[in-house]
Amino acid sequence: MINLRLAVPAVMAAAAVAGSFTYLVSPPIAQVEVDQRLPPTGLNLRGPDTTASTSVYEYPSADEKAAAAYLEADKAILRRAPTAQASADEPPITRPIPLPKRRPIARP
């Protein structure tokens, strides 16, 4: 029977060899540029009273989305603020809190 002290390092060594072999043999992954944007389109004017948009892109940027999400979360927190104060009205614990007792280690 194989000893556990021998089996664990053998499995770890086999995994390390397999991982390094895969890293060295596999082809490199093609680099993809993440920040690709579509070219701006022409203005879509439909009538004489239509004004031009100040934004070049139709969709909001990541910063604008994050700011909108932050403001929405802020409003949700402020709506819950009156109910959040209810638990703060309880007096703090002034008596000492007992710690668990140490137990001896069981030896077979």
Backbone as CSV, one residue per row, in Angstrom:
resi,resn,N_x,N_y,N_z,CA_x,CA_y,CA_z,C_x,C_y,C_z
1,MET,0.843,-1.175,0.000,0.000,0.000,0.000,0.888,1.237,0.000
2,ILE,0.485,2.238,-0.760,1.285,3.462,-0.874,1.058,4.328,0.360
3,ASN,2.145,4.802,0.905,2.084,5.663,2.074,1.566,7.040,1.660
4,LEU,0.745,7.670,2.488,0.181,8.983,2.192,1.273,10.044,2.118
5,ARG,2.332,9.879,2.878,3.444,10.835,2.852,4.172,10.812,1.516
6,LEU,4.085,9.708,0.791,4.711,9.602,-0.520,3.741,9.983,-1.639
7,ALA,2.453,9.691,-1.448,1.466,9.923,-2.500,1.197,11.409,-2.725
8,VAL,1.090,12.190,-1.664,0.770,13.616,-1.804,1.872,14.361,-2.552
9,PRO,3.154,14.237,-2.186,4.180,14.931,-2.973,4.276,14.426,-4.411
10,ALA,4.000,13.133,-4.635,4.050,12.605,-5.995,2.955,13.219,-6.860
11,VAL,1.757,13.372,-6.314,0.657,13.986,-7.057,0.960,15.457,-7.319
12,MET,1.516,16.166,-6.333,1.866,17.586,-6.511,2.951,17.752,-7.579
13,ALA,3.932,16.877,-7.568,5.006,16.956,-8.563,4.465,16.668,-9.960
14,ALA,3.571,15.688,-10.078,2.980,15.374,-11.377,2.145,16.547,-11.896
15,ALA,1.427,17.220,-11.008,0.636,18.381,-11.419,1.539,19.523,-11.865
16,ALA,2.656,19.733,-11.172,3.593,20.787,-11.560,4.222,20.490,-12.912
17,VAL,4.595,19.247,-13.159,5.184,18.874,-14.444,4.157,19.041,-15.563
18,ALA,2.917,18.620,-15.334,1.872,18.746,-16.352,1.568,20.218,-16.643
19,GLY,1.530,21.046,-15.613,1.267,22.463,-15.809,2.373,23.157,-16.573
20,SER,3.620,22.861,-16.235,4.729,23.499,-16.949,4.809,22.999,-18.391
21,PHE,4.515,21.727,-18.628,4.508,21.194,-19.987,3.422,21.875,-20.824
22,THR,2.245,22.045,-20.244,1.149,22.713,-20.949,1.503,24.162,-21.251
23,TYR,2.140,24.845,-20.302,2.523,26.241,-20.498,3.551,26.377,-21.618
24,LEU,4.506,25.470,-21.677,5.570,25.579,-22.668,5.131,25.135,-24.054
25,VAL,4.215,24.183,-24.152,3.829,23.620,-25.434,2.693,24.407,-26.089
26,SER,1.770,24.950,-25.319,0.605,25.613,-25.902,1.009,26.908,-26.597
27,PRO,0.298,27.266,-27.685,0.628,28.506,-28.390,0.218,29.715,-27.556
28,PRO,0.900,30.848,-27.740,0.531,32.037,-26.963,-0.848,32.541,-27.374
29,ILE,-1.531,33.122,-26.438,-2.884,33.633,-26.670,-2.766,34.975,-27.380
30,ALA,-3.588,35.199,-28.372,-3.560,36.451,-29.125,-3.993,37.603,-28.218
31,GLN,-3.304,38.712,-28.331,-3.631,39.884,-27.530,-4.846,40.582,-28.138
32,VAL,-5.807,40.918,-27.301,-7.016,41.592,-27.748,-7.065,42.953,-27.086
33,GLU,-7.279,43.987,-27.893,-7.374,45.328,-27.332,-8.773,45.503,-26.763
34,VAL,-8.839,45.893,-25.509,-10.109,45.961,-24.807,-10.845,47.257,-25.119
35,ASP,-10.143,48.350,-25.281,-10.765,49.656,-25.399,-11.045,49.986,-26.865
36,GLN,-11.906,49.192,-27.501,-12.280,49.439,-28.888,-13.651,50.097,-28.902
37,ARG,-13.766,51.205,-29.620,-15.050,51.893,-29.725,-15.422,52.039,-31.188
38,LEU,-16.717,52.103,-31.421,-17.201,52.295,-32.767,-16.978,53.750,-33.180
39,PRO,-16.759,54.006,-34.462,-16.597,55.390,-34.894,-17.901,56.154,-34.704
40,PRO,-17.817,57.430,-34.412,-19.050,58.199,-34.195,-19.863,58.285,-35.485
41,THR,-21.173,58.168,-35.344,-22.056,58.231,-36.502,-22.486,59.667,-36.723
42,GLY,-23.059,59.939,-37.875,-23.551,61.277,-38.171,-24.750,61.611,-37.307
43,LEU,-25.040,62.905,-37.156,-26.177,63.327,-36.352,-27.468,62.951,-37.063
44,ASN,-28.424,62.509,-36.307,-29.707,62.114,-36.861,-30.693,63.250,-36.604
45,LEU,-30.812,64.147,-37.536,-31.713,65.287,-37.400,-33.036,64.939,-38.067
46,ARG,-34.128,65.076,-37.334,-35.433,64.688,-37.871,-36.350,65.870,-38.143
47,GLY,-36.025,67.014,-37.631,-36.913,68.146,-37.857,-36.163,69.460,-37.684
48,PRO,-36.810,70.581,-37.961,-36.134,71.872,-37.874,-35.844,72.296,-36.432
49,ASP,-36.605,71.785,-35.441,-36.408,72.191,-34.048,-35.471,71.257,-33.285
50,THR,-34.864,70.318,-33.957,-33.993,69.346,-33.297,-32.629,69.976,-33.052
51,THR,-32.125,69.832,-31.824,-30.792,70.352,-31.503,-29.808,69.200,-31.484
52,ALA,-28.560,69.509,-31.719,-27.521,68.484,-31.762,-27.210,68.005,-30.357
53,SER,-26.874,66.749,-30.248,-26.492,66.168,-28.965,-25.079,66.604,-28.614
54,THR,-24.818,66.808,-27.308,-23.474,67.200,-26.884,-22.561,66.001,-26.729
55,SER,-23.115,64.790,-26.661,-22.313,63.584,-26.501,-22.067,62.947,-27.861
56,VAL,-20.832,62.487,-28.089,-20.497,61.836,-29.348,-21.043,60.413,-29.354
57,TYR,-20.967,59.736,-28.208,-21.397,58.349,-28.117,-22.816,58.279,-27.580
58,GLU,-23.551,57.317,-28.068,-24.950,57.200,-27.704,-25.129,56.620,-26.302
59,TYR,-24.231,55.734,-25.889,-24.361,55.055,-24.615,-23.501,55.747,-23.556
60,PRO,-23.933,55.720,-22.294,-23.123,56.350,-21.240,-21.831,55.568,-20.996
61,SER,-20.823,56.287,-20.545,-19.540,55.643,-20.281,-19.618,54.854,-18.977
62,ALA,-18.548,54.128,-18.689,-18.504,53.327,-17.462,-18.534,54.227,-16.230
63,ASP,-17.887,55.393,-16.314,-17.902,56.319,-15.172,-19.308,56.857,-14.921
64,GLU,-20.028,57.167,-16.003,-21.394,57.668,-15.840,-22.305,56.591,-15.275
65,LYS,-22.119,55.348,-15.720,-22.912,54.242,-15.178,-22.604,54.037,-13.694
66,ALA,-21.323,54.109,-13.325,-20.940,53.931,-11.927,-21.503,55.055,-11.072
67,ALA,-21.480,56.294,-11.586,-22.019,57.420,-10.827,-23.525,57.270,-10.639
68,ALA,-24.224,56.819,-11.672,-25.668,56.619,-11.553,-25.982,55.512,-10.552
69,ALA,-25.228,54.436,-10.580,-25.443,53.343,-9.624,-25.142,53.796,-8.206
70,TYR,-24.108,54.630,-8.056,-23.758,55.143,-6.723,-24.881,56.017,-6.187
71,LEU,-25.429,56.899,-7.018,-26.515,57.774,-6.568,-27.766,56.974,-6.237
72,GLU,-28.045,55.937,-7.019,-29.206,55.099,-6.731,-29.038,54.365,-5.398
73,ALA,-27.839,53.839,-5.142,-27.583,53.165,-3.869,-27.653,54.155,-2.711
74,ASP,-27.170,55.367,-2.937,-27.210,56.397,-1.899,-28.654,56.719,-1.527
75,LYS,-29.519,56.850,-2.526,-30.927,57.138,-2.251,-31.588,55.983,-1.510
76,ALA,-31.227,54.745,-1.858,-31.799,53.578,-1.175,-31.361,53.530,0.282
77,ILE,-30.115,53.883,0.540,-29.616,53.889,1.927,-30.305,54.979,2.728
78,LEU,-30.484,56.148,2.130,-31.139,57.238,2.843,-32.615,56.952,3.092
79,ARG,-33.259,56.173,2.211,-34.651,55.781,2.465,-34.745,54.854,3.668
80,ARG,-33.720,54.029,3.895,-33.732,53.090,5.019,-33.185,53.712,6.291
81,ALA,-32.676,54.933,6.260,-32.020,55.540,7.414,-32.918,55.630,8.654
82,PRO,-34.204,56.003,8.561,-35.017,56.068,9.779,-35.159,54.717,10.467
83,THR,-35.245,53.629,9.705,-35.381,52.321,10.337,-34.038,51.810,10.845
84,ALA,-32.942,52.324,10.318,-31.627,51.872,10.761,-31.296,52.406,12.142
85,GLN,-31.904,53.501,12.540,-31.621,54.087,13.845,-32.317,53.346,14.981
86,ALA,-33.266,52.484,14.687,-34.018,51.796,15.733,-33.116,50.916,16.585
87,SER,-32.159,50.229,16.004,-31.285,49.369,16.789,-30.234,50.173,17.549
88,ALA,-30.009,51.417,17.169,-29.015,52.240,17.856,-29.548,52.790,19.170
89,ASP,-30.859,52.666,19.419,-31.440,53.186,20.657,-31.176,52.278,21.849
90,GLU,-30.735,51.053,21.633,-30.453,50.138,22.734,-29.182,50.582,23.450
91,PRO,-29.145,50.441,24.771,-27.925,50.839,25.489,-26.779,49.870,25.194
92,PRO,-25.560,50.350,25.206,-24.427,49.452,24.953,-24.233,48.478,26.105
93,ILE,-23.550,47.384,25.839,-23.281,46.376,26.866,-22.208,46.932,27.796
94,THR,-22.545,47.057,29.087,-21.595,47.624,30.053,-20.974,46.565,30.947
95,ARG,-21.589,45.413,31.054,-21.035,44.373,31.922,-19.935,43.614,31.177
96,PRO,-19.028,42.962,31.879,-17.985,42.198,31.197,-18.569,40.982,30.480
97,ILE,-18.066,40.705,29.339,-18.520,39.558,28.550,-17.620,38.377,28.890
98,PRO,-18.184,37.249,29.356,-17.342,36.111,29.735,-16.731,35.446,28.500
99,LEU,-15.482,35.085,28.625,-14.791,34.390,27.556,-14.965,32.887,27.741
100,PRO,-14.884,32.113,26.683,-15.021,30.660,26.838,-13.846,30.086,27.631
101,LYS,-14.137,29.043,28.387,-13.092,28.425,29.203,-12.203,27.546,28.351
102,ARG,-10.947,27.504,28.689,-9.997,26.643,27.979,-10.245,25.202,28.373
103,ARG,-10.236,24.349,27.405,-10.456,22.928,27.649,-9.166,22.171,27.362
104,PRO,-8.903,21.157,28.123,-7.671,20.397,27.874,-7.760,19.611,26.571
105,ILE,-6.624,19.384,25.957,-6.566,18.624,24.727,-6.719,17.147,25.055
106,ALA,-7.646,16.487,24.377,-7.870,15.059,24.633,-6.758,14.264,23.961
107,ARG,-6.114,13.415,24.743,-5.021,12.583,24.222,-5.448,11.133,24.260
108,PRO,-5.271,10.426,23.166,-5.701,9.022,23.122,-4.827,8.091,23.923
